[in-house]
Amino acid sequence: MTKTSSVHSRIFRAAAVLASGALVATGLGACSGAASPDGTRDVSSGEATVDFWGWVPGLEDLVDEWNSQNPDIQVSFHRMTGDDGAKVEAAVDAGAGPDLVQLSTHNLPDYVIAGRVQPIGEYVEGDKSNYTPASWAAVSFDGEVYGVPQGIGPAGTMYREDIFAQYGIDFPTNWDEYLDAARELHAANPDVYIANMSPTEFGQWVQEVSQAEGTWYDIEGDSWSVSMNGEQSQLVAERWQTLLDEGLVTTEQMWTPEYWALVNDGKIASISYAAWFPSLLAQNAESTSGLWRVAPMPVNAGTSFQGDSGGAAVVVLTGAQNPAAAAEFASWLNGSDETQEALITVGGLFPSTINGLESPALLEAQPFYGDQVINEVFIDAAKNTPDTWVEGPNFGTATTALTDEFSEVVTGAQTFAQALDNAQAAVVADLEARGLNVSE
C-alpha cells in the first residue's frame, strides 16, 4: 500500500470512530436504495435517469454525447454557479439532492462523514489503473471508493519573460533565488513586483504547503491532528512575510478588475498557480499575449518537489436511486478515451487519468505563451508532488479562518505567523465543537 493510500485509510477509520457511528448509520448504511433482493444493483430493469450537477466548461456537450449513445441511461445536467455547492448539501440532507455532483476532493471527507456520498467501488474499481495513484487515493477510504477523480491541480509559475530579460534577471529555480529576484526587479523598477499576495486565494497557499511536504491534517491514534501552523506552513509564512515586509509584492484581491489591471500593466511579473490557471490568464490579459512563459514553481532548498492546490471528483450522492447507472456515466465521463480531449481543451482540466496525460491535446503549443508546450511543466509537477497532503473534515472552516486572518496580515495588523496560530485555534475549536477528538 502506498503512503497516500495508507493515510487516507487512517482518515476514514478515525472519522468512523470519532463521528459516533453517524457514518455507518447515515452513510454506508444508506446505499441500498436501488438494490435488488440479493443485494446487487443493476440497470437492466429499464431506463435509468441520472441528475448531474457540475461546473466544468463543455459538460453539456459531453452529456448530450452520452445520451445519444446510451438510451437506457439518460443524464440531465445542471451547471453549478454561485452557492450551488451549499444547495447540494442542504438538498442531500433533505433527501432531494441530485444523483451525481462534481466536488472538490478537499470537501470529500466532510461528505463521507456526514453520509452525503455513497461508495461506488463495486462499479468503478476496474478504473483504478487508469488514474494517477494520488488522485485515486483522494477518493478512496478504508478500501472503498467514493468517487471518480476529475482533474488535479499541479502547480507551475507563469512569468513575464520580457520583464525578467529587460532587467537581466534569470527566472529563479528555487525560493532563495526568487527572493533575490524580487529585490532586483523592484530595485530596477519600483512599479514592478514579482508577485501578488491575495489574502483570499488559499489555493496558492495550499500548493506551497503541499510542496514543502506539509499538510493541515493528520491522524494520531483516535484523534485528528491539526497543523495549520505547522513547520511547513511556517516555512511558507516566513517567505511571504519577507516579501510583504520589504514591499516586493502587491496585495490585491485576485480576480478583481484592479488585480487584472496590475497584470495587464506589467506590474506583476510572475504568478504561481495550478494547471487550470494559464487559460484564465490568457483570457484576462489578452494584451500581453506572447510575453509570458511557464516554468516550474521555485523549489525549497535541497528538494525538487512541486505542489498541488487540489483536485475534483464526481461522486454519487446518498439519495441516488440508481448508483450503478450514475457510476457508469461518471466512469465514462472522466476516464474514457472519447472524453479526454474535450475535458482538456474545452473543460480546461489537467487530467488525473493516464490516457489523459498521454493525450496529444495536452501537448499543444500555446500562442499566448510564445508557442511553449506549457503542460510539459505541469506533467512534471504532477510527477514530483509529494504525497504528504491529507484532507480533513472541516476544510471550509480552515480556509475561511485562514483567509480572514490573512486579510489582517496584508493591512499590517498582524504577521503571517500570528495568522496561522489564530487559524489553528479556530480549526481545532470547530473540530471539537463537532464532537471530534483533536490532538494539536
Residue pairs with C-beta under 8 A, 6 or more apart in sequence:
1 9
2 133
2 137
2 387
3 387
3 388
4 133
4 134
4 137
4 138
4 387
5 133
5 137
5 140
7 137
7 218
7 219
7 387
7 390
8 137
8 138
8 140
8 141
8 142
8 390
8 391
9 140
9 141
9 142
9 143
10 219
11 109
11 141
11 217
11 219
11 390
11 391
11 392
12 112
12 141
12 142
12 144
13 142
13 219
14 219
14 222
14 223
14 224
15 23
15 109
15 112
15 113
15 141
15 393
16 23
16 24
16 142
17 222
18 222
18 223
18 224
18 435
18 436
18 437
19 113
19 435
19 436
20 435
22 113
22 114
22 115
23 112
23 113
23 115
25 115
26 114
26 115
26 318
27 112
27 113
27 114
27 115
27 116
27 117
27 118
27 318
28 115
28 118
28 119
28 144
30 115
30 118
30 318
31 118
31 119
31 318
31 323
32 39
33 319
33 320
33 321
33 323
34 41
34 320
34 321
34 322
34 323
34 324
35 41
36 42
41 122
41 322
41 323
41 324
42 324
43 72
43 73
43 322
43 324
43 325
43 328
46 72
47 71
47 72
47 73
47 74
48 72
48 73
48 74
48 322
48 325
49 73
49 74
49 75
49 76
49 322
50 73
50 74
50 75
50 76
50 99
50 100
50 320
50 322
50 325
50 326
50 329
51 75
51 76
51 78
51 98
51 99
51 100
52 59
52 63
52 75
52 76
52 77
52 78
52 98
52 99
52 100
52 101
52 314
52 326
52 329
53 77
53 78
53 79
53 80
53 84
53 88
53 98
53 100
53 101
53 102
54 77
54 78
54 79
54 80
54 100
54 101
54 102
54 314
55 79
55 80
55 81
55 102
56 102
56 150
56 151
56 343
56 347
56 348
56 349
57 346
57 347
57 348
58 342
58 343
58 346
58 347
59 77
59 79
59 333
59 347
60 77
60 79
61 342
61 346
62 333
62 339
62 342
62 343
63 75
63 76
63 77
65 338
66 73
66 75
66 329
66 332
66 333
67 74
67 75
70 329
73 325
73 328
73 329
75 329
78 84
78 98
80 101
80 102
85 107
88 97
88 98
88 101
88 317
89 114
89 116
91 97
91 98
92 116
92 317
92 318
92 319
93 114
93 116
95 319
96 319
97 116
97 317
97 318
97 319
98 317
99 316
99 317
99 319
99 320
99 321
99 322
99 323
99 326
100 314
100 315
100 316
100 317
100 320
100 326
100 329
100 330
101 314
101 315
101 317
102 150
102 312
102 313
102 314
103 111
103 117
103 147
103 312
103 313
103 314
103 315
104 310
104 311
104 312
105 138
105 139
105 147
105 149
105 310
105 311
105 312
105 313
105 391
106 310
106 391
106 395
107 395
107 396
108 117
108 138
108 139
108 146
108 147
108 313
108 315
108 391
109 391
109 392
109 393
109 395
110 116
110 393
110 394
110 395
110 396
111 117
111 146
111 315
112 141
112 146
113 393
115 318
116 317
116 318
117 146
117 147
117 315
117 316
117 317
117 318
118 146
118 316
118 317
118 318
118 320
118 323
119 144
119 145
119 146
120 145
120 146
120 147
120 148
120 316
120 323
120 326
120 327
120 330
121 143
121 144
121 145
123 323
123 324
123 327
123 328
123 331
124 145
124 148
124 327
124 330
124 331
125 145
127 148
127 331
127 335
128 136
128 145
129 354
130 335
130 353
130 354
130 355
131 149
131 335
131 352
131 353
131 354
132 149
132 152
132 352
132 353
132 354
132 357
132 382
133 387
134 152
134 308
134 385
134 387
135 149
135 152
135 311
135 352
136 145
136 149
137 387
138 149
138 311
138 313
138 391
139 145
139 146
139 147
139 148
139 149
139 313
139 315
140 146
146 313
146 315
147 313
147 314
147 315
147 316
147 330
148 313
148 314
148 315
148 327
148 330
148 331
148 333
148 334
148 335
149 311
149 312
149 313
149 334
149 352
149 353
150 311
150 312
150 313
150 314
150 333
150 334
150 343
150 349
150 352
151 276
151 311
151 312
151 343
151 347
151 349
151 350
151 351
151 352
152 275
152 308
152 310
152 311
152 350
152 351
152 352
152 382
153 203
153 207
153 274
153 275
153 276
153 308
153 309
153 310
153 311
153 350
154 274
154 275
154 306
154 307
154 308
154 350
154 378
154 379
154 381
154 382
154 385
155 207
155 211
155 272
155 273
155 274
155 275
155 297
155 306
155 307
155 308
155 309
155 378
155 381
156 272
156 273
156 275
156 278
156 294
156 295
156 296
156 297
156 306
156 374
156 377
156 378
156 381
157 171
157 270
157 271
157 272
157 294
157 295
157 296
157 297
157 298
158 270
158 271
158 272
158 273
158 277
158 278
158 281
158 292
158 293
158 294
158 369
159 171
159 269
159 270
159 271
159 292
159 293
159 294
159 295
160 266
160 269
160 270
160 288
160 291
160 292
161 171
161 291
161 292
161 293
161 370
162 291
163 185
163 192
163 266
163 269
163 291
164 170
164 171
164 181
164 185
164 269
167 184
167 185
167 188
167 189
169 181
169 184
169 185
170 181
171 181
171 270
171 293
171 295
172 178
172 180
172 181
172 298
173 295
173 296
173 298
173 299
174 298
174 299
174 300
174 301
175 239
175 298
175 299
175 300
175 301
176 301
177 298
178 194
178 298
179 239
179 242
179 243
179 248
181 194
182 193
182 194
182 195
182 243
182 246
182 248
182 249
183 246
183 248
185 192
185 193
185 194
185 248
185 269
186 192
186 193
186 194
186 246
186 247
186 248
191 267
192 266
192 267
192 269
193 248
193 249
193 250
193 262
193 267
193 268
193 269
194 243
194 248
194 249
194 268
194 269
194 270
195 243
195 249
195 250
195 268
195 269
195 270
195 271
195 272
196 249
196 250
196 251
196 252
196 254
196 259
196 262
196 268
196 271
197 240
197 243
197 244
197 249
197 250
197 251
197 410
198 204
198 251
198 252
198 253
198 254
198 259
199 251
199 253
199 403
199 406
199 407
199 409
199 410
200 253
200 254
200 403
200 406
200 407
201 254
202 399
202 402
202 403
203 273
203 274
203 309
203 310
204 272
204 273
204 309
205 236
205 402
205 406
206 307
206 308
206 309
206 310
206 389
207 272
207 273
207 274
207 297
207 307
207 308
207 309
208 236
208 239
208 272
208 297
208 307
209 215
209 216
209 232
209 233
209 236
209 307
209 389
210 307
210 308
210 309
210 385
210 386
210 388
210 389
211 297
211 299
211 300
211 305
211 306
211 307
211 385
211 386
212 232
212 233
212 235
212 236
212 300
212 305
212 307
213 232
213 303
213 305
213 386
213 388
214 227
214 230
214 231
214 232
214 233
214 235
214 236
214 388
214 389
215 227
215 230
215 232
215 388
215 389
215 390
216 226
216 227
216 228
216 230
216 233
216 390
216 392
216 395
216 398
216 427
217 224
217 225
217 226
217 227
217 390
217 391
217 392
217 393
218 224
218 225
218 227
218 390
219 225
219 390
220 439
221 439
222 437
223 436
223 437
223 438
223 439
224 392
224 393
224 431
224 436
224 437
224 438
224 439
225 438
225 439
225 440
226 392
226 424
226 427
226 428
226 431
226 438
226 440
227 233
227 424
228 398
228 401
228 402
228 420
228 423
228 424
228 427
229 417
229 420
229 421
229 423
229 424
233 420
234 417
234 420
235 300
237 415
237 416
237 417
237 419
237 420
238 416
238 417
240 249
240 416
241 415
241 416
241 417
243 249
244 251
244 409
244 410
244 416
250 262
250 267
250 268
251 410
252 258
252 259
252 262
253 259
260 284
260 285
262 268
263 271
263 281
263 284
263 285
263 288
264 284
264 285
264 287
264 288
266 288
271 277
271 281
272 297
272 298
273 309
274 308
274 309
274 350
275 350
275 375
275 378
275 381
276 348
276 349
276 350
278 294
278 366
278 368
278 369
278 374
279 348
281 292
281 368
282 289
282 366
282 368
282 369
285 292
289 367
289 368
290 367
290 368
290 369
290 370
291 370
292 368
292 369
292 370
293 369
293 370
293 372
294 369
294 372
294 374
294 377
294 378
295 377
296 306
296 377
296 380
296 381
297 306
297 307
297 381
299 305
299 306
304 384
305 384
305 385
305 386
306 380
306 381
306 382
306 384
306 385
307 381
307 385
308 381
308 382
308 385
308 389
311 352
314 330
314 333
314 334
315 330
316 323
316 326
316 327
316 330
320 326
332 338
332 339
333 339
334 343
334 352
334 353
335 353
335 355
337 355
340 351
340 353
340 355
340 356
340 359
340 361
341 359
341 361
343 349
343 351
343 356
344 350
344 351
344 356
344 359
344 361
344 362
345 361
345 364
349 356
350 375
350 378
350 382
351 357
351 359
351 362
356 362
357 379
357 382
362 375
362 379
363 373
363 375
363 376
364 373
365 371
365 372
365 373
366 372
366 373
366 374
392 398
393 431
393 434
393 436
394 427
394 430
394 431
394 434
397 426
397 427
397 430
398 423
398 427
401 422
401 423
401 426
401 427
402 419
402 420
402 423
405 414
405 418
405 419
405 420
405 422
405 423
406 416
406 419
408 414
408 419
409 415
409 416
409 418
409 419
414 422
424 440
428 438
428 440
431 438
432 438
